[in-house]
Amino acid sequence: MDASNNGNVFLIVLEAKSKIKAPGDSVSELLNLNRTAIFHSPLGFLDLHTMLLDEYQERLFVGGKDLVYSLSLERISDGYKEIHWPNTALKIEECMMKGKDVGECANYVRVLHHYNKTHLLTCSTGGFEPLCAFIRVGYHLEDPLFHLESTISERGRGKCPYDSSSSFVSTLIGTELFTGLYSDYWIRDASIFRSMGRLSHIRTEHDDERLLNEPRFVGSYMIPDNEDRDDNKVYFFFTEKALEAEDNAHTIYARVGRLCVNDIGGQRILVNKWSTFLKARLVCSVPGTNRIDTYFDELEDIFLLPTRDHKNPVIFGLFNTTSNVFRGHAICVYHMSSIRAVFNGPYAHKEGPEYHWSVYEGKVPYPRPGSCASTVNGGGYRTTRDYPDDTIRFARNHPLMYQAIKPAHKKPILVKTDGKYNLKQIAVDRVEAEDGQYDVLFIGTDNGIVLKVITIYNQEMESMEEVILEELQIFKDPVPIISMEISSKRQQLYIGSASAVAQVRFHHCDMYGSACADCCLARDPYCAWDGISCSRYYPTSTHAKRRFRRQDVRHGNAAQQCFGQQFVGDALDKTEEHLAYGIENNSSLLECTPRSLQAKVIWFVQKGHETGKEEVKTDDRVIKMDLGLLFLRLQKSDAGTYFCQTVEHSFVHTARKITLEVVEEEKVEDMFHKDDADRPRRMPCPVQSSASQGAKPWYKEFLQLIGYSNFQRVEEYCEKVWCTDRKRKKLKMSPSKWKYANPQEKKLRSKPERYRLPRHTLDS
């Protein structure tokens, strides 16, 4: 809407009692539903860098700038504990003398791990002098303990990066800390370290681009191959410049690196260096025509979904493309069997600078390069120092596997190329529904939104259907989501941005309405119609309750599921009716947002009682938007009755019927004409009840519709139309004595029952 035309812009919608609840919930709506809680640092800044979910302690630990917080998993905004951990003035001064600014010289917490039941390991940048310490946790008389044991601290080189913005991952296995980082002041020495614990400190070789070539680390995990602990391996996920991409020296590939937890290096070769490090390409691509695939090579985030078999988690990778042709994101799923098969397969080999990469076809030494010193592998070698030099030398010269790791179904489960969001974070929950098992994806974006998505694979068609269940506006400001932790036990998602932390419940089934058809069409595996309302689905419900449950996630076939059920007819026939006013030559929005993001919206208009309905034709002046039908410049001929019709899975439903009346511009301007040169025509003031005295004028709710870009002019306009309380008392007029220039003016002076703000409006 345009607020420049003498302020003569306002949209009045008389709402019916029922209200369509769109899946795109704003911050205020989530708070009102008691579905979310948000934690802001009382100091006014957070600069979050890491989060640790501790279900045993029932706490969420958050590391930021000069601070560590302990938040309650029950409600993160209540009962927090704080550790203030700044650098000393001397440290800051020394840091600035090295050429860094004050912000860079702060103490940024980058590491938080469970060390044991009573302590956390924490490491921080320390003003470009990394250091590590322990935090005492637990409970004393039901009060959570949380304090820094600063007397037990040590240097953090190899355990934490120098720079707060430097690429970094870490995982703690027993008492050994495994890290992928740039371990020097100048952010040049990319390496994988093992430190602390009983085993010797060890790292990758310096400046060997065959191992790591300008990597950006994304995640690291210990995933066992079998029950033999000596055969445990750590997997690192990262992107790097690919040496094997001969056509383009700047090509980026996603990688999986692997090494043995008990690797202690060689005896004469690779002393105190990794002797079992191997890596393979991680492929996520869309098959194309003529066997030309579209690749998504830059790994953004990785998530391991645990299964009943701890040796075989399901791995979800979130990728973007570095293509100059288009920007897009994809999510691929990998099984550990595919990853292990590649690492057990052939090695990549290159004879010299003028040769191409090929399969190594020579004799592979024994024990197999990259394997661990364990009983499973023959038990002939107690440690890697006992390995023959041939095995160590081969691993050093052939760290790359020839085959690439392919995703399940050989294609992504989700592809987004619309440019609406940049996808940054992913977390996954596995849900049992009435018709099977589903993985619910929670995807964090760069503008504070979390997408809740399921994907359904059609085996016969070999196709993937994407169903966006919800778009949740988590943070008021459109800030990137930089961390997500998930608790399936609590059915909560914990979301971190640079300035705040939020928790959100996975589901709110009530928003799908109380009708069987609406609940079924939602296709939310967390929700089912129980005979009375749309409520939480529990797979272990009693037989009596199971008889009434209706849910069809795979097909959303409401006709079959809800045949003869209560409310199904009401859900299809119920139409909300509204009256809207618009001013000629101004803009106006007829709002209609369906409950389901999968529904298609079609607009029809009826210009007279005796004429039939016809589909609205859109052009440069009339635009169909997600929020409804937007008229950029109203004409008198636009007046009529508009029908917002939704179509989904063969269900056709008229969701809203809006009667639009167009007020002539001259009549509105007539309200403001002056009786003489000095004094404007006095407008009567509506009388409000005593209960609302002192409240903010109700007309200010329009300001959120119009916008604040020209606040003073809008305020003056509203003062002219709806007078101040002081003027109202002075006039002492009753509504029965008001005089109106015409019936339209009377309608415009009437206070509407309720105002519907756009669903993306954020309340303070």
C-alpha positions, -999 to +999 in steps of 0.1 A: +000+000+000+011+035-007+012+060+022+022+089+002-011+100-012-020+125+016-021+096+040-054+084+024-045+048+026-062+022+048-076-012+045-105-023+067-115-059+069-145-071+089-135-106+101-158-135+108-154-154+141-133-182+125-099-175+112-077-193+088-044-202+104-016-203+079+014-226+085+038-196+083+039-187+120+055-154+131+075-148+163+045-133+181+022-161+170+046-188+182+049-170+216+012-167+219+007-204+213+033-211+240+052-231+214+085-212+217+107-195+242+136-171+234+167-163+254+185-130+250+217-123+269+210-097+297+243-080+286+227-072+253+251-093+232+258-130+227+278-137+196+270-174+198+296-198+184+287-232+198+259-251+216+259-283+235+227-302+244+229-322+276+199-344+282+214-360+313+219-326+330+188-313+313+207-282+302+217-264+270+252-250+272+259-220+250+293-205+242+297-169+229+318-138+233+334-137+268+304-158+281+292-193+286+255-199+295+237-228+310+200-228+300+171-250+311+159-275+285+124-271+299+122-234+291+154-217+281+143-182+290+139-192+327+166-199+354+198-194+333+233-196+348+262-175+335+300-176+334+317-144+325+351-153+309+367-122+294+404-118+285+426-098+309+434-062+299+470-073+293+460-100+269+438-076+250+466-051+248+491-078+235+466-089+210+460-054+196+498-049+194+498-078+169+475-058+146+440-071+157+411-049+167+393-049+201+365-072+188+389-098+175+408-098+208+377-109+228+375-144+242+353-165+219+342-199+232+345-225+204+346-258+223+320-274+246+321-311+253+310-335+280+343-346+297+326-366+324+295-365+345+307-336+365+328-315+341+326-299+306+357-293+285+357-258+271+382-240+249+383-205+236+403-182+213+418-162+243+426-131+222+446-151+196+461-173+223+438-203+226+433-218+260+412-247+275+396-252+309+370-272+327+335-262+338+320-278+369+284-289+362+258-310+380+233-303+408+236-293+444+203-295+464+184-294+430+202-261+421+224-265+389+261-260+394+279-240+368+313-224+374+347-222+356+376-240+372+401-215+359+430-228+380+429-260+358+436-245+324+462-251+297+472-238+263+448-245+235+469-247+204+456-275+182+424-277+203+409-244+194+415-219+165+431-185+170+404-167+150+368-167+161+356-168+125+379-196+114+366-229+101+366-255+130+351-288+141+358-310+171+347-342+188+358-357+221+363-395+222+370-407+258+396-382+269+411-375+234+401-344+216+400-346+178+398-313+159+398-300+123+411-265+122+436-239+111+461-242+139+482-211+134+479-173+139+478-165+101+451-191+093+472-210+068+480-243+085+450-265+079+453-297+100+435-325+119+448-329+154+444-353+183+454-340+217+448-346+254+442-381+268+466-410+271+476-413+234+504-392+219+496-359+202+494-363+165+484-343+134+484-342+096+516-333+078+523-296+072+516-281+038+506-313+021+478-303-002+472-339-011+457-343+024+440-310+030+438-283+004+423-251+019+395-270+037+363-257+053+354-281+081+318-289+087+315-318+111+333-347+128+320-379+144+332-412+157+313-440+140+323-476+150+326-503+123+321-532+147+323-541+184+361-540+184+370-506+199+405-508+185+388-506+150+369-473+158+373-446+132+367-408+132+350-393+101+356-356+091+332-339+067+346-308+049+349-291+015+382-283-002+398-274-035+399-306-056+433-316-070+417-343-092+395-317-110+420-311-137+398-289-159+394-262-132+419-255-105+393-238-083+368-265-082+354-273-048+344-308-037+327-321-006+348-347+013+346-374+039+379-380+056+386-411+078+413-421+103+417-446+131+411-434+167+442-454+179+466-442+151+499-432+167+519-427+134+547-446+119+581-457+132+603-442+105+578-425+082+550-402+094+564-400+129+537-384+151+516-379+119+485-396+109+493-429+091+457-440+084+441-409+069+421-414+038+394-393+021+367-397-006+345-374-026+309-369-012+286-365-042+251-349-042+238-344-077+207-342-098+208-366-128+204-348-160+198-355-197+227-369-217+243-381-184+252-345-175+245-341-138+240-309-118+263-311-088+259-295-054+295-295-041+297-272-012+288-288+021+269-265+044+259-288+073+258-324+082+235-343+106+238-379+119+204-395+126+209-423+152+193-457+145+188-488+166+222-500+152+247-474+165+271-486+138+249-474+110+235-439+115+218-422+086+237-392+074+220-361+060+241-336+041+230-301+033+248-287+002+248-256-020+261-252-055+291-230-065+278-229-101+279-195-118+248-205-137+223-206-108+222-208-070+205-237-053+205-261-023+201-298-020+198-324+008+213-359+002+210-390+024+239-415+028+241-449+044+273-460+061+274-491+039+280-469+009+308-449+027+325-481+039+323-496+005+342-467-010+370-468+016+373-505+010+375-499-027+403-489-051+427-460-045+431-430-068+465-428-085+484-403-106+518-412-122+530-377-126+521-340-134+513-349-171+491-379-163+454-382-155+440-396-123+431-432-126+425-464-105+456-478-088+460-512-103+493-523-086+497-545-056+483-531-024+505-537+007+494-556+038+480-546+062+457-525+039+466-488+040+441-469+061+431-499+082+434-499+120+457-520+142+430-542+156+419-579+161+394-576+133+422-568+109+442-599+118+457-588+151+493-592+138+501-555+146+496-540+181+500-503+169+505-485+136+542-480+146+545-517+139+532-514+103+557-520+075+571-489+058+554-500+025+519-496+041+528-462+057+544-449+025+514-461+004+489-443+027+510-411+025+511-412-013+475-424-019+451-406+005+423-403-021+399-430-029+390-434-066+353-439-063+329-413-050+303-418-022+268-417-038+236-409-020+206-431-014+183-433-045+213-417-064+196-383-061+188-356-035+157-360-013+152-322-016+162-295-040+156-258-036+165-234-065+139-207-060+163-183-044+138-176-016+162-188+012+198-198+017+197-230+037+223-231+065+215-258+091+197-291+093+183-314+120+162-345+116+136-364+137+124-399+127+087-403+133+064-433+134+031-425+116+000-446+109+012-454+074+050-458+081+081-441+092+090-405+081+121-383+086+110-348+094+136-323+083+141-290+102+161-267+080+175-234+092+178-205+068+198-173+066+168-151+075+156-166+108+131-190+093+130-228+100+114-250+074+096-282+086+097-306+057+090-343+049+100-360+016+082-391+003+099-414-022+077-431-048+095-463-056+074-471-087+080-436-103+115-433-087+105-397-078+106-377-046+077-356-033+086-326-011+060-315+015+066-283+033+046-286+065+055-253+081+075-221+078+084-209+113+097-174+117+119-180+148+136-147+153+121-112+149+151-100+129+160-119+097+193-132+111+211-164+099+205-195+120+240-208+128+233-237+151+206-262+158+203-290+184+174-314+185+158-334+214+135-361+202+129-370+238+115-336+246+101-330+211+120-297+210+143-279+187+169-255+201+180-229+176+209-205+178+216-172+161+244-147+167+221-127+191+196-151+207+187-187+213+152-201+208+134-234+216+104-245+195+081-275+199+081-298+169+044-296+164+012-277+172-016-299+158-044-275+169-034-251+141-048-276+115-083-271+128-109-294+143-120-310+111-110-345+099-103-333+064-081-304+074-061-326+097-056-353+071-047-328+043-020-313+066+001-346+062+019-339+094+032-372+108+031-358+143-007-351+141-039-372+135-076-367+138-087-386+169-125-384+164-128-349+180-099-328+170-065-328+153-041-339+181-007-354+187-003-389+172+010-416+195+019-450+178+013-469+211-023-455+217-049-479+230-070-500+206-101-479+214-083-447+203-068-463+172-103-469+158-110-432+156-076-420+144-074-408+108-040-400+092-026-404+057+008-388+054+018-405+021-013-395+001-033-370+022-065-387+009-090-369+031-120-383+011-111-419+019-099-413+055-127-390+066-157-405+048-187-403+071-166-387+099-177-358+120-169-323+107-158-334+072-187-317+056-182-286+077-146-284+067-154-284+030-184-261+031-175-236+057-166-203+040-154-172+059-172-140+047-156-106+049-163-070+039-133-049+027-130-012+017-105+002-006-099+037-019-098+045-056-063+048-071-048+034-039-035-002-033-055-029-015-048-065-004-075-091-002-059-116+022-063-153+019-037-179+031-047-216+031-038-238+060-017-260+039+013-248+020+006-275-006-028-260-015-033-242-048-052-209-046-075-198-074-094-164-072-128-159-087-149-126-089-186-119-092-193-083-103-231-085-099-259-107-084-271-117-118-237-124-133-217-156-129-183-161-113-152-158-135-115-164-127-096-132-118-071-122-145-038-110-131-016-084-148+008-057-138-019-040-117-035-071-101-010-095-086-016-129-070+007-132-039+012-157-011-008-135+012-036-129-012-048-108-041-030-074-044-044-044-063-016-019-069-041+007-081-078+002-074-104+011-100-141+015-095-147-015-118-128-037-092-157-037-068-174-070-064-174-102-045-142-122-046-139-159-038-106-174-026-108-211-036-082-237-025-075-270-044-056-298-028-058-336-035-091-332-054-106-312-025-120-279-038-129-255-010-139-218-010-119-206+020-130-169+018-156-147+003-146-110+003-170-083-008-148-053-019-163-019-020-143+009-037-146+044-022-143+073-046-112+093-040-131+126-042-154+116-013-124+108+009-107+140+001-140+158+009-136+147+045-105+169+048-115+200+029-112+233+049-142+254+058-120+285+057-083+292+052-073+290+089-094+262+105-099+227+091-134+211+093-138+195+127-143+158+126-163+140+154-145+115+176-158+080+184-166+075+220-147+045+237-158+027+268-143+036+301-126+003+303-104+013+274-095+048+287-058+053+287-051+026+261-032+034+230-056+047+202-070+017+183-063+033+150-025+028+156-030-008+146-033+004+111+003+017+113+016-019+111-004-023+079+007+009+063+043+009+076+065+033+095+084+049+067+063+081+069+052+079+105+046+116+112+023+121+082+003+089+091+000+101+127-013+135+116-038+118+093-051+095+120-054+125+144-076+142+119-098+111+114-099+097+149-093+126+174-073+124+206-088+116+240-085+152+251-105+165+221-130+137+226-137+148+262-139+185+251-165+177+224-186+154+247-205+141+217-225+108+217-225+086+186-261+093+180-253+130+174-226+124+149-232+137+114-219+121+083-214+136+048-225+103+033-231+066+042-196+056+030-181+081+055-202+065+083-188+031+074-153+044+074-158+059+108-170+026+123-145+007+143-141-028+128-145-059+149-110-070+145-079-063+123-061-091+106-024-083+102-004-100+075+010-133+088+046-122+083+042-091+105+065-093+135+053-080+169+078-065+193 
